[in-house]
Amino acid sequence: MLHRHTTAACTAVLVAAGALVLTGLPAAVASETPPPPAGPSSTVQSAAATLGADRPSPEVLRALQRDLGLTSDQAAKRLVNEAEAGAIAGRLRAALGTRFAGAWVRGTTSAIVTVATTDAADVPTIKAGGAEAEVVRYGLAELEAAKAKLDQAATTTKTIDAPVWYVDVRTNTVTLEAAEPAAAEALLTATGLDRALVRVRTTAERPQPLAHDLRGGDAYYIGAARCSIGFSVMSGTQPGFATAGHCGKEGNETLGHNKVAQGAFKASKFPESDMAWVATNAEWAATPYVKGEAEKNVEVTGSTEALVGASICRSGSTTGWHCGTVEQHNTSVTYPQGTVTGMTRTTVCAEPGDSGGAYVSGSQAQGVTSGGSGNCTSGGTTYHQPLNPILQTYGLALKTTASQPGEAGKAGGTWAAGKVYAPGDQVTYDGLTYRCIQSHQAQPGWHPAAAPVVWQRA
């Protein structure tokens, strides 16, 4: 957890709490060839245009240059490539079904997208779809089922010395990170898993929440503690913001960055998840922005989930604006307070006080800072609570910069703006059936007939 307490006693509690962990960046490739066009014809708006990736803010570009060692041109190309790669992977995931084994991007500008399958017969389909193919042993569903068994075993088995586990699509394994081999063995024994599915990795990391004494990244206060705002949200006409659950409990009152009365926690969950939302009073207005470099606003246009390997930036009230890459989705991590599941692991650094702060990929909201290890001087690894589950759990609508009102859906259709959709979900719209190919909250104007980046005809 990354909130900060301003008293010595609270600091002691925090040290006992949890941490952030860092891994290296993906190796740059010497020669990169962008994937060929795939999916909708050139007359249809590109994924990059739909998601706003072709119009990045200067703050995003500067941070990517600084933290990933890119030129301005490389940073711009990377954001466009990652948006297109997400659409390619989404379409291929739908085509492969249970044979799909994950997708990721690589290269300095993320110009290469790889899609894994359990069937070599899918290789031509994958290549024709604009991706490189990798044939592996286990499908993503099988790996996720194995990880779910670890999650279940963690409810009755001590995991503080084996604190992190996740599905690693790049190695086609469930990876278990452990400081003590005996702890890993105890957890695996409790699951009865086929050991071929699991890779045990030795680590010295001890993740902890990053808490410290309505724009994403700005500070807010809960008594003597400080956390960071994630994203502005609306619950009907009630404004508020999403943040980390460990920052406060339901009913806890909050003060804003200026120490003025702000609102109160409407709901909170930690551990198991690390999610919460604060309902603010009439003095605070929800805005579709995250605080970037030098206090500049970075716009939020949606919540489409980024692929493994994609660039991602974080805003927090202690360390400000930093970037890195997505390492794994669906990661479980054990803090001293308990195990939290469904986290995303990244190479972005963070420190106490950054808890709850916003993660964005391009202009797409990703999640709120949970915890990790390391710091922004020597580097670290962080975990964030994905945003879409927060929106779905609490029935919240992400505040975005959508300029057009769009529509609520055609008469008789099941698609609805504001609803969170996962890959494989099916809806009807204007008499036709569509399948979701990328996790997102439906935004005005992103109806299935107009947004092939996240929907395809079923």
N, C-alpha and C positions, 0 to 999 in steps of 0.2 A: 504494500500500500504506500502511496506517495503523498500523504498529507503531512503537514508539520505542526507540532505542538510547540507552544511558546514557553512552556514551563519545563523545568528540569525533570519533574516527575513524569510529565507526559512524554518527554523525549525518551525517557527510559522505557516506557511502554512501547514507543514506536520502534526502538532498536530491537525489541523482542518480537516485533511484528512480522516482517517479511522482506523481499528484495527484487531488483531488476537484473537481467542477464544479457550479455552481448555475444554475438557471433560475428564472424567475418562476413564481408560483403561478397556477393558472387563474383567469381573471376571474370574479368572483361575478356571478350573474345577478340582475336586479332582482326578478323574479317566478319562482318555481319551483313546478311542479306535480308531485308524486310520480307515478311511473309507475303505471298501473293494474295490478291483480293479474294474474299470468300463470302458466301452468304448473299445478301441482298445486292441488287444491281447498283451501278454507280449513280442511278437516279434517286436512290434512297439515301437519306442523310447518313453520313458515316457515324461509327460508334464514337469517335473522338469529338465530332461536332455535337452529337446528342448529349454526351456527358460533359461537354465544355472543356475537354482536355486540350483542344486546339486553341484555347484562349486562356492560358494559365496566367495567374497573377505574377508580377515581378518578384514578390516575396517568396513564392514557391520556387521559382527558377533560381533565385539567388541562394536559397537554402540548399537546393539540390546540388548546385555547383560547389558550395562549401563543404557539405557533408559527404557527398559521393564522388567528389573530385571530377566533376563534369564541366564542360564548357556550356555556355548559354544555349548553343545550338543543340548539343547533345541532350541537355535537360529537356528542351522543348520536344525533341524527337522521342525521347523516352516516354513522356506522358502520352503522346499520341499513340505510340506503339502499344503501350500497356492497355489503353482503352480498346484498341482494335483486338488485341490478344484476348481480352476478357470475352468479347463477343464471339471470337473464333472458338475458344474453349467451351463456351456455353452451348453453341450449336453442336459441337462434336460430342459433348457430354450427353445431350439429348439423343443424338444418333447412335451412340455406342451402348447406352443403357447400362446394364449391370457389368458390362465389360470395361467401362470407364474406370481408370485407375489414378486420375488426378491430372493436373496441368500446372505448368509453371513457365515463367519467362526467364531469359538470361541474356547476357551481353551488356555492354556499356549503355546502349540505348534500348535495351529490352526488345531488340529486333527479332529475337528468335523465341517462338512459343513452342513448347513441347507438350504433347498430349500422350499419356500412357494408356495402354490397353492390355488386357489379358489374352487377346486373340490376335495372332499375327495376320489373320485375314483382314483385320481392320486397317492395316498400314496404308493401303492405297486410299481409303476413305479419309484417313487423317491427313495425308499429304495433299489430297485434292481440296481439303478444307482449309489449307493454309498453314498447317503446323508440321513440325517434325514428329515422328512417331517413335515411341519406345515400348517394347513388348515386355511385360513384367508378369510376375507370378500371381499377385493378389490384386483383386479389384478394390476400389475405394470403399465400397460398402462393407467388404469383409474386414478391411483394416479398421474402419470406424466401429464395427461391431466388437472387434478385439479391444479397442481403446475403451469402449463403453464398459467392458468387463473390468478393466483397471479402475475406471471411475467408481464402479459399484464396490469393488474390493477395498477401495480407499476409505469407504465409510466405516469399515471395521478393522482396518489394518493401519498401523502407524506408518506414515509416509514422509515425515519431516526430513529423513535422511535419503529419501528417494523422491524429491519434491516436484519433478516435472516429467510429464509424458505427453506425447503428441503423435498424430499421424504425419509421417514425413513422406510426402508423395515422391520426393526426389530420390529416396533410397528404397521406396516401396516397403517400408516397415512401420511398425509402431515403435518409436524410440522412447526409452525410459532412461532418464538422467538420474544418476544416483551418486551421492557422496560416500555412501557405505554399501559395498556389494551385498552385505547381508540384508539390508533393507530392500534392495531390488529383488533379491531371491524370495523374501517373505511375501512381497506383493505379488510376484508372479505365481508363487505356489498357491496363494489364495484364489487366484483366478482360474487355474487349471488350463491356461492358454497353451497353444502349440508354440513352443519356444522359437520355431522358425519364423514366426510372425514378428518377433520382438528383437530389437537391438538395444542392448544395455550400454550406455555411454557414461563414463566416469566424469564427474564434474565437482568443482569445489564451490559452486554457486549456492547461495542460500537466499532464495527470493523473499522479498518482503514488500508489503504495501508501501506506496510512496506518498504518504500524506504529510503535510506541513502545517507549523502553526496556521448585459447578458450576452457577453461575447465569449466564445470559446477561448480558454486559456487564461482569462482573467481570474484573479483571486476572489474567494469568498471565505467567510469565517463561520465556524461552528464552535461557539465558546472560545476556548484557548487554541483551537486547532485551525489550520488553514488548508484549504483544498483549491482546486481549479475547476472552473466551469467547463463542461463538455460542449454540448450543442443546445441552442435554443430550440424549444419544442412548444407545441400547443396541445392542450387537452380541451377540445372544443374551443371556447373563447378564453380559456385560462392559460396565460403564458407561464413559462418556466424554463428549466434546463435539465438536461440529462447529465449525470455525474456518476461517480463510483459509490457503491453501496457502503464501503467501509468508512466513508467520510462522515456518515451520520445515520441516525435511526429515524423512523417515522415520527414526526412531531417535533424533531429538533429544529430550532429556529436558526436562521442564517442572517449574516450581515454581508453587504457587498464589499467590493475592493476598497470603497471609501468609508467603510465602517458604518454605513447607513442601513437601517432595517431593510431586509430584502425579501424574506419569505420563510418557508418552512418545508422540511422533507415531507413529501406527500406519500412516498413509498420507498422502501429500501430493502435490499436483500444481500446478505454477505454472512458467511461464505456460501459455498455451492455456486452462486453467481456473484458478481460484484457490480450490481446495478442499482440505480436510484434515480428519482427525479424530484426536483424542488419546484414547488408552485410559488411564484413570486407575486408581490403586491402590485398595486396599480402604478407605483412609481417606477417600475422596471418594465421595459418593453423588449420583447423577443426580437433579435436581429439575426439575419442569415449569414453571420460572419464569425470567423475565428481570428484571433490576434496573431499576426505574422511578425516578421522581422521589423524592428523599429516601430512597433505599434501599428503597422499597416494592416488594414483589413483584408483577409483572404475569404473569398466568397464560397459558400456551400450551395451546390446545385442538386444534390441527391445523395443517396447512400448505397450505390452499387459497390459490392465487395470486390476488392482488388485481389489479383492472383498472387500466389506464392512467387517471390522474387521481385515483385513490383516495388517501386519507390513509395515511401510513406513519410509524412512529416507530422510532428507533434508540437502542440502549444501548451505551455504550462506556466504557472505563476512564479516558479522558482528559476527555472533555466531557460524560459522563453521558447524559441523556435528552433527545432532540430529535426534532421531527417535521417532516414536509413532505408532499410528494405524489409519486406514481409518475409519471415522465415517459415512459419507454419501456422495454419488455422487449427481450430479444434484442439487446443493444448490444455492439459490439466496441470495445475501448479499448486503445490502445498505451501501455505503460509502457516505460521504458528497458530493462527486462529482456525485453520481447517483447509480443506481442499476446495479449489475453485475450478470449475470445468468450463469448456467452451471458449477459452481465451485465444487470442491471436498473439503469437510471439514475434517480436521485431528486433532489429539491431539499433533502434533509436535509443539514445541515452535519456535518462531522467533522474531526478533527485527528489528527496522529500519536499512536499508542497505541490508537486506536479500532479498528484492524484486527482482523478476525475477529469483531467484536461483532455483536449480534443486531438484525435488523430485524423488526418485527411490524406487521401491519395489523389493528387490533382485537385479537383474541386468536390470530390466525393467523400462524404463523411464515413469514417470507418469504425471508430469506437472511442472509449474513454479510458484513460490511464488507470491501470490497476496496481501493478507492482513490478518488481524486478531486482536487479543487482547492478553494481557498478555505479559510475557517475559520468558527468559530462566533461570531465578532465581526462580520465583514462579510458572511458568508453564503458558501455554496459549493454545489457539485454533488458527489454521491457515486455510486459504483457498488457494487452488491453482487452477490455470487455467489448465485444462487438456491439455496435449501436442498434442494428436491426432487431435483435432480440429484446432490447430495452423498449424500443418503440412498440413492438408487438405485445410484450407482456403488460405494459401499462396503457396501451391504446393511445399512444402519442403520435403527433404529426410533426415531422422534422420541419423546421423553418428554413426555407430555401430562397434563392434569388430568382425562382421561376418567374419570367416576365409575362408569360401569357397564362390566363386563367384556366385554359384547357377545358375539360368537361368531366362530369362525374361518371360517365359511361352511357352507352346506348341503352334505350329502354329494353328491359328484359335480360340484359347482360349481367354477368356476375363480377366483372372487373370493377374495382372501385379505387379511386385516388385515396391515398392515405393508408392503404392496407399493405402489410409487409408480405412479400412473396419470396418463396425459396425455389431453387431449381427443381423442375418437375411439376410444380403446381400448375393446374389447368384452369382457365377461365373462359367464359364466352363473352364476345363483344361484337355488336352489330351482326348477330346471327352466326358468327364464326367461332371456332374453338382455337385457343392459343395455349402454348406451353411456355412457362417461365424458364429462361436459360441462365440468368444471373440473379443472385440474391439482391433485393432492393426494396425500398418502400416506394409504392407507386406515387408519382408526382403529377400534378396537373399538366396535361399535354403529353404525358408519357403513356397514353393508352396503347393497347397492343397493336393496333393498326398503324401507329405512328412511331413506334419505338422498337425496331427489329434488333437493337442492341441488347434488349432484355427479354423480348418475346419472339416466338416463332409460331407459325401455324402448326397445329397438332394434326 
